[in-house]
Amino acid sequence: EQPDRRREVATVVGLWTVLLMAVSALFYAGGLRGTMARVLPAGASAGGIRSLVAELGSEENYRRQYHLALQLASFGEGAVEPLVGFLEGEAVNLRVVAAEALEVLRSPRSVPALCAALSDSVENVRYRSSIALNAIGAPEGEEALLVLLDDPESHIRMEALNGLAALGNDTVLDTAREFLIAEEHWTRSGALGALGTLGSSAALPLVEGCLS
């Protein structure tokens, strides 16, 4: 029959709120190690980073690599250097998960490495690196994204288009014009989305041409 008083209701709701927030922090904020990284002193955090780097370097399962990389990213700026090391390494899967973790971390310090990764021979590395670079939104990545507009993969060109539009680069007008006559409807709609992000009145004729 309880709780039946306002104070009791507030107490029960508060306890469940704290409990669910704690569980969410463990599962979605880098796990126990990520949570501890925010409360432990710097020396202990450095030890946690070294432990994760060693574990990630020896892990072969992609799903496990991905979760370890996210845990590493939860350590903040201290994780930038090791993640960049994986991004520049030999293992393809580690390059991919490193780019994904750097997207979550969003540190400007990773921009040069991400720009370099846009010329990687592996499609998924280029794609994930472009997403990470766009998440950071650094103007320093503009030149590298311009080169990516000539990538052989259309979804990578689209990601570069979106990134340049967010940076206010009018170059996207020419590329969007090409995308708007593509056969795939998702390519056409993606180009319109990029033009909306650009927000330039020069894009109005292109948008109006698609109303029919």
KAVENDA-V646497 format. One record per residue. OMEGA is omega as a letter, one per 40 degrees, with the letter a starting at -180 (* if undefined). D_FIRST is the distance of its C-alpha to the first C-alpha in Angstrom with 2 decimals. Layout:
omega->OMEGA d_first->D_FIRST
omega->OMEGA d_first->D_FIRST
This chain:
omega->i d_first->0.00
omega->e d_first->3.79
omega->i d_first->6.46
omega->i d_first->6.92
omega->a d_first->10.47
omega->a d_first->13.50
omega->i d_first->14.57
omega->i d_first->11.51
omega->i d_first->11.78
omega->i d_first->15.49
omega->a d_first->15.31
omega->i d_first->13.45
omega->i d_first->15.81
omega->i d_first->18.70
omega->i d_first->18.25
omega->i d_first->18.19
omega->i d_first->21.15
omega->a d_first->23.14
omega->a d_first->22.53
omega->i d_first->23.66
omega->i d_first->26.57
omega->i d_first->27.68
omega->i d_first->27.68
omega->i d_first->29.56
omega->a d_first->32.05
omega->a d_first->32.86
omega->a d_first->33.41
omega->a d_first->34.96
omega->i d_first->36.56
omega->i d_first->39.03
omega->a d_first->36.84
omega->a d_first->36.60
omega->i d_first->40.28
omega->i d_first->40.11
omega->i d_first->37.20
omega->a d_first->39.07
omega->a d_first->42.21
omega->a d_first->40.76
omega->a d_first->39.97
omega->i d_first->42.83
omega->a d_first->46.28
omega->a d_first->49.12
omega->i d_first->50.70
omega->i d_first->47.63
omega->i d_first->47.21
omega->i d_first->50.85
omega->i d_first->50.28
omega->i d_first->47.35
omega->i d_first->49.57
omega->i d_first->52.39
omega->i d_first->50.14
omega->i d_first->48.81
omega->i d_first->52.35
omega->a d_first->53.65
omega->a d_first->50.86
omega->a d_first->51.29
omega->a d_first->55.05
omega->a d_first->54.85
omega->a d_first->52.10
omega->i d_first->53.40
omega->a d_first->50.30
omega->a d_first->49.96
omega->i d_first->46.18
omega->i d_first->45.93
omega->a d_first->48.65
omega->a d_first->46.71
omega->i d_first->43.55
omega->i d_first->45.69
omega->i d_first->47.52
omega->i d_first->44.31
omega->i d_first->43.22
omega->i d_first->46.65
omega->a d_first->46.32
omega->i d_first->43.13
omega->i d_first->45.44
omega->a d_first->46.94
omega->i d_first->50.62
omega->a d_first->51.40
omega->a d_first->50.88
omega->a d_first->53.41
omega->i d_first->56.48
omega->i d_first->55.31
omega->i d_first->53.93
omega->i d_first->57.24
omega->i d_first->58.97
omega->i d_first->57.15
omega->a d_first->57.91
omega->a d_first->61.59
omega->a d_first->61.61
omega->a d_first->63.04
omega->a d_first->59.89
omega->a d_first->58.96
omega->i d_first->55.28
omega->i d_first->54.92
omega->a d_first->56.65
omega->a d_first->54.17
omega->i d_first->51.00
omega->i d_first->52.54
omega->i d_first->53.05
omega->i d_first->49.46
omega->i d_first->48.23
omega->i d_first->50.62
omega->i d_first->49.14
omega->a d_first->45.75
omega->i d_first->47.44
omega->i d_first->49.60
omega->i d_first->52.04
omega->a d_first->55.38
omega->a d_first->57.04
omega->a d_first->56.62
omega->a d_first->58.48
omega->a d_first->61.98
omega->i d_first->60.82
omega->i d_first->58.89
omega->i d_first->61.99
omega->a d_first->64.08
omega->i d_first->61.63
omega->i d_first->62.19
omega->i d_first->65.53
omega->a d_first->64.08
omega->a d_first->65.57
omega->a d_first->62.15
omega->a d_first->60.57
omega->i d_first->56.94
omega->i d_first->57.82
omega->a d_first->59.45
omega->a d_first->56.54
omega->i d_first->53.80
omega->i d_first->55.98
omega->i d_first->56.52
omega->i d_first->52.78
omega->a d_first->52.31
omega->i d_first->55.23
omega->i d_first->53.87
omega->i d_first->50.45
omega->i d_first->52.28
omega->a d_first->54.42
omega->i d_first->57.34
omega->a d_first->60.63
omega->a d_first->62.44
omega->a d_first->61.35
omega->a d_first->63.02
omega->i d_first->66.35
omega->i d_first->64.82
omega->i d_first->62.74
omega->i d_first->65.92
omega->a d_first->67.51
omega->i d_first->64.49
omega->i d_first->65.20
omega->a d_first->67.93
omega->a d_first->65.68
omega->a d_first->66.34
omega->a d_first->62.63
omega->a d_first->61.39
omega->i d_first->57.75
omega->i d_first->59.08
omega->i d_first->61.34
omega->i d_first->58.38
omega->i d_first->56.40
omega->i d_first->59.48
omega->a d_first->59.78
omega->i d_first->56.22
omega->i d_first->56.76
omega->i d_first->60.04
omega->i d_first->58.59
omega->i d_first->55.85
omega->i d_first->58.67
omega->a d_first->60.58
omega->a d_first->63.50
omega->i d_first->65.55
omega->a d_first->66.92
omega->a d_first->63.99
omega->a d_first->65.67
omega->i d_first->68.39
omega->i d_first->66.05
omega->i d_first->63.62
omega->i d_first->66.60
omega->a d_first->67.29
omega->a d_first->63.66
omega->i d_first->63.49
omega->i d_first->66.12
omega->a d_first->64.50
omega->a d_first->63.75
omega->a d_first->60.15
omega->a d_first->57.86
omega->i d_first->55.48
omega->i d_first->58.49
omega->a d_first->59.32
omega->i d_first->55.77
omega->i d_first->55.48
omega->i d_first->58.70
omega->i d_first->57.40
omega->i d_first->54.28
omega->i d_first->56.55
omega->i d_first->58.65
omega->i d_first->55.58
omega->i d_first->54.70
omega->i d_first->58.31
omega->a d_first->58.09
omega->i d_first->61.86
omega->i d_first->63.68
omega->i d_first->66.26
omega->a d_first->63.76
omega->i d_first->63.48
omega->i d_first->66.41
omega->a d_first->64.89
omega->a d_first->61.52
omega->i d_first->63.14
omega->a d_first->65.18
omega->a d_first->62.04
omega->i d_first->60.61
omega->* d_first->62.41
